[in-house]
Amino acid sequence: MTSPLAVGEFRLRRQAAGRGAFAHVRVEVHVTERNTPQVTWAVDPADSASAHPDRDQAEVDAALAGAERAVTELSRLGVATSSREVRVTFLGINLVDTEPTAVAAASAAATASAFGEADSFEVVYVDGWHCRTVR
């Protein structure tokens, strides 16, 4: 397996609307032969600390969707995302305290961090968790 160009990580641990939220996402950015960016699930199946598709499908889908939204927004901001693959390599959740919007927001923030753009985004709660641009 090739070494990543960059690694991004974000841990969301907050209270909003009377509920707790926890999501910890780690991503790696790799060079790919494809001209368009892609987002893939790359968690080691033996990693028992991470969420997995066979038992946490909604959260896995949210992590992938959050990374995809971040890549789209980064591209819109002029960040070079073509020929890049974002691999979600870890997803830590607390099922009692976490909804899919928290996972998606944490994944988007981790992706922004991997591209060196963490300061261009913020995670907020407005009718659910969101990662939005600030520039």
Summary of the structure (lengths in Angstrom):
residues: 135
radius of gyration: 14.0
end to end distance: 35.1
largest distance: 45.6
contacts: 438
relative contact order: 0.26
helix: 28%
strand: 36%
